[in-house]
Amino acid sequence: MKKLVASSRFKINMLLILMTVFCFSLSAFRYYISDTKVFLFLNWNLFLAWIPLLLSSFILAFNIRSKISLIFIIIVWILFFPNSPYILTDLFHLRARNSVPVWYDLIVILSYAWTGLICGFISLHDIEKSLSGYGKRSSINGVIVLFLFMSSFGVYLGRFLRWNSWDVLNNPFGLFSDIVVRFIYPLEYTKTWGVTVLMGIMLNFMYFTFKWVETNNERELKPENKLL
């Protein structure tokens, strides 16, 4: 069973690597034909989207059981997890340009957004597995829902207030101030909570759809199911 799961994970990782190479190729070709760096920043955004997956893979690969170590890694993971759905908001940059057809730019952004989102959802599924031994299924699901709403809040902070994960260290007081004031005076920041709630709901629908498909695939890998 473990070999089957490992084989499945290897295939998923290879697919993600191929998707990443495809994304890079799209942006490189765009730079070649237009001689503009308009969408090269997407490569950095996708790199950041890979970090949560690397962290969650580290937990599973080394079978981290220490609560202190697990909590520390998950805290770091939470800081970077919003980078995965964040690329969806790069659609704001889509507009007609003379150098490249708009349909090409749409494919570029969607490719990066999809790859980043899948990296995030796989990493979230890894975290869910890691937490499964520390509470009931309903409690773990509640934590996952919370993570997704926290992620949408993080996307808001990044897209509209231009904060990033590194600012936790670079400017923690400025970041903390922007967060706290929105909790103290929520009615004065309807945009904040509109984005957070609606995007959080969307991400929950997307993740639990992804999880349902992933869970069914894992069931099919079980030897007893192959004998039926």
C-alpha positions as CSV (number, residue, x, y, z in Angstrom):
1,M,0.0,0.0,0.0
2,K,2.8,2.4,0.9
3,K,4.5,1.7,-2.4
4,L,1.3,2.4,-4.3
5,V,0.8,5.7,-2.4
6,A,4.5,6.7,-3.0
7,S,4.2,5.9,-6.7
8,S,1.0,8.0,-6.9
9,R,2.8,10.9,-5.1
10,F,5.8,10.6,-7.4
11,K,3.5,10.8,-10.5
12,I,1.8,13.9,-9.0
13,N,5.1,15.6,-8.3
14,M,6.4,14.9,-11.8
15,L,3.2,16.3,-13.2
16,L,3.6,19.4,-11.1
17,I,7.2,19.8,-12.3
18,L,6.1,19.4,-15.9
19,M,3.3,22.0,-15.3
20,T,5.9,24.4,-13.8
21,V,8.2,23.9,-16.8
22,F,5.3,24.6,-19.1
23,C,4.5,27.8,-17.3
24,F,8.1,28.9,-17.4
25,S,8.2,28.1,-21.2
26,L,5.1,30.2,-21.8
27,S,6.6,33.2,-20.0
28,A,10.0,32.8,-21.6
29,F,8.4,32.6,-25.1
30,R,6.4,35.7,-24.3
31,Y,9.5,37.5,-23.3
32,Y,11.3,36.4,-26.5
33,I,8.6,37.6,-28.9
34,S,7.7,40.8,-27.1
35,D,11.0,41.8,-25.4
36,T,9.0,42.9,-22.3
37,K,9.1,41.5,-18.8
38,V,5.4,42.0,-18.1
39,F,4.7,38.5,-16.7
40,L,8.1,37.3,-15.6
41,F,7.0,38.1,-12.0
42,L,4.7,35.0,-12.2
43,N,7.8,32.8,-12.0
44,W,8.5,34.3,-8.5
45,N,4.9,33.9,-7.5
46,L,4.9,30.3,-8.6
47,F,8.1,29.6,-6.7
48,L,6.4,31.0,-3.5
49,A,3.4,28.7,-4.2
50,W,5.8,25.7,-4.2
51,I,7.1,26.5,-0.7
52,P,3.9,25.2,1.2
53,L,4.1,21.9,-0.8
54,L,7.8,21.5,0.0
55,L,7.1,22.1,3.7
56,S,4.2,19.6,3.8
57,S,6.2,17.1,1.8
58,F,9.0,17.4,4.4
59,I,6.5,16.6,7.2
60,L,5.4,13.4,5.4
61,A,8.8,12.4,4.1
62,F,10.4,12.5,7.5
63,N,7.3,11.4,9.4
64,I,7.4,14.3,11.8
65,R,5.6,13.4,15.0
66,S,7.0,15.8,17.5
67,K,4.2,18.2,18.3
68,I,6.6,21.2,18.7
69,S,8.3,20.5,15.4
70,L,4.9,19.9,13.7
71,I,3.4,23.1,15.1
72,F,6.5,25.2,14.1
73,I,6.4,23.8,10.5
74,I,2.7,24.4,10.2
75,I,3.0,28.0,11.4
76,V,5.6,28.6,8.7
77,W,3.4,26.8,6.2
78,I,0.4,29.1,7.1
79,L,2.6,32.1,6.3
80,F,3.3,30.8,2.8
81,F,0.1,29.0,2.0
82,P,-1.7,32.1,0.7
83,N,0.8,32.4,-2.1
84,S,-0.8,29.4,-3.7
85,P,-4.3,30.9,-4.4
86,Y,-2.8,34.4,-4.7
87,I,-1.9,33.8,-8.3
88,L,-5.6,33.6,-9.2
89,T,-5.7,37.4,-8.5
90,D,-3.0,38.0,-11.1
91,L,-5.9,37.9,-13.6
92,F,-6.1,41.6,-12.6
93,H,-3.1,42.1,-14.9
94,L,-4.9,40.8,-17.9
95,R,-5.5,43.4,-20.6
96,A,-5.1,43.9,-24.3
97,R,-1.5,44.7,-25.3
98,N,0.0,45.3,-28.7
99,S,2.9,43.0,-28.4
100,V,1.1,39.8,-27.5
101,P,-2.5,38.6,-28.1
102,V,-4.7,38.8,-25.0
103,W,-5.7,35.1,-25.4
104,Y,-2.1,34.1,-25.0
105,D,-1.7,36.2,-21.8
106,L,-4.9,34.6,-20.5
107,I,-3.4,31.1,-21.0
108,V,-0.2,32.2,-19.3
109,I,-1.9,33.5,-16.2
110,L,-4.3,30.6,-15.9
111,S,-1.5,28.1,-16.3
112,Y,0.4,29.7,-13.4
113,A,-2.7,30.1,-11.3
114,W,-3.7,26.4,-11.8
115,T,-0.3,25.1,-11.0
116,G,0.0,27.2,-7.9
117,L,-3.4,26.3,-6.7
118,I,-2.8,22.5,-7.1
119,C,0.5,22.9,-5.2
120,G,-1.5,24.5,-2.4
121,F,-4.3,22.0,-2.3
122,I,-1.9,19.0,-2.3
123,S,0.1,20.7,0.6
124,L,-3.2,21.3,2.5
125,H,-4.2,17.7,2.0
126,D,-0.8,16.7,3.4
127,I,-1.3,18.9,6.4
128,E,-4.8,17.4,6.9
129,K,-3.2,13.9,6.9
130,S,-0.6,15.1,9.4
131,L,-3.2,16.4,11.8
132,S,-5.5,13.4,11.4
133,G,-4.1,11.7,14.5
134,Y,-4.7,14.7,16.8
135,G,-8.4,15.1,16.7
136,K,-11.8,14.0,15.3
137,R,-12.5,14.2,11.6
138,S,-15.0,17.0,12.1
139,S,-12.5,19.0,14.2
140,I,-9.8,18.6,11.5
141,N,-12.2,19.6,8.8
142,G,-13.0,22.7,10.9
143,V,-9.3,23.5,11.1
144,I,-8.9,23.1,7.3
145,V,-11.9,25.4,6.7
146,L,-10.2,28.0,9.0
147,F,-6.9,27.7,7.1
148,L,-8.7,28.4,3.8
149,F,-10.4,31.5,5.2
150,M,-7.0,32.6,6.7
151,S,-5.5,32.1,3.3
152,S,-8.1,34.3,1.6
153,F,-7.4,37.0,4.2
154,G,-3.7,36.6,3.3
155,V,-4.5,37.0,-0.4
156,Y,-6.3,40.2,0.4
157,L,-3.3,41.5,2.4
158,G,-1.0,40.6,-0.5
159,R,-3.1,41.9,-3.4
160,F,-4.6,45.0,-2.0
161,L,-2.2,46.1,0.8
162,R,0.9,44.7,-0.8
163,W,2.1,42.7,2.2
164,N,4.0,39.5,1.6
165,S,5.1,36.5,3.7
166,W,8.5,38.0,4.4
167,D,7.0,41.0,6.1
168,V,6.3,38.9,9.2
169,L,10.1,39.4,9.8
170,N,10.7,42.6,7.8
171,N,7.9,44.8,9.2
172,P,5.9,42.8,11.8
173,F,4.5,45.9,13.5
174,G,3.1,47.4,10.3
175,L,1.6,44.1,9.3
176,F,0.1,43.5,12.7
177,S,-1.3,47.0,12.8
178,D,-3.1,46.6,9.4
179,I,-4.5,43.3,10.6
180,V,-5.7,44.3,14.0
181,V,-7.4,47.5,12.9
182,R,-9.6,45.5,10.5
183,F,-10.7,43.3,13.3
184,I,-11.4,46.2,15.7
185,Y,-13.4,48.2,13.1
186,P,-14.7,45.5,10.7
187,L,-17.6,47.8,9.4
188,E,-15.0,50.3,8.1
189,Y,-13.3,47.6,6.0
190,T,-16.1,46.0,4.1
191,K,-13.8,45.3,1.1
192,T,-11.5,43.3,3.4
193,W,-14.2,41.0,4.6
194,G,-16.0,40.8,1.3
195,V,-12.9,39.5,-0.3
196,T,-12.0,37.3,2.6
197,V,-15.4,35.7,3.0
198,L,-16.3,35.2,-0.7
199,M,-12.9,34.0,-1.7
200,G,-12.8,31.8,1.4
201,I,-16.1,30.2,0.4
202,M,-14.8,29.7,-3.2
203,L,-11.5,28.1,-2.0
204,N,-13.4,25.8,0.4
205,F,-15.7,24.6,-2.5
206,M,-12.6,24.1,-4.7
207,Y,-10.5,22.3,-2.0
208,F,-13.2,19.9,-0.8
209,T,-14.0,19.0,-4.5
210,F,-10.3,18.3,-5.0
211,K,-10.2,16.3,-1.7
212,W,-13.2,14.2,-2.8
213,V,-11.4,13.3,-6.0
214,E,-8.1,12.6,-4.2
215,T,-9.8,10.5,-1.5
216,N,-11.5,8.4,-4.2
217,N,-8.2,7.9,-5.9
218,E,-6.6,6.7,-2.7
219,R,-9.4,4.2,-2.1
220,E,-8.8,2.8,-5.6
221,L,-5.2,2.2,-4.7
222,K,-6.1,0.0,-1.8
223,P,-5.4,-3.7,-2.5
224,E,-8.8,-4.9,-1.3
225,N,-10.5,-2.6,-3.9
226,K,-8.3,-4.0,-6.7
227,L,-9.6,-7.5,-5.8
228,L,-13.2,-6.6,-6.3
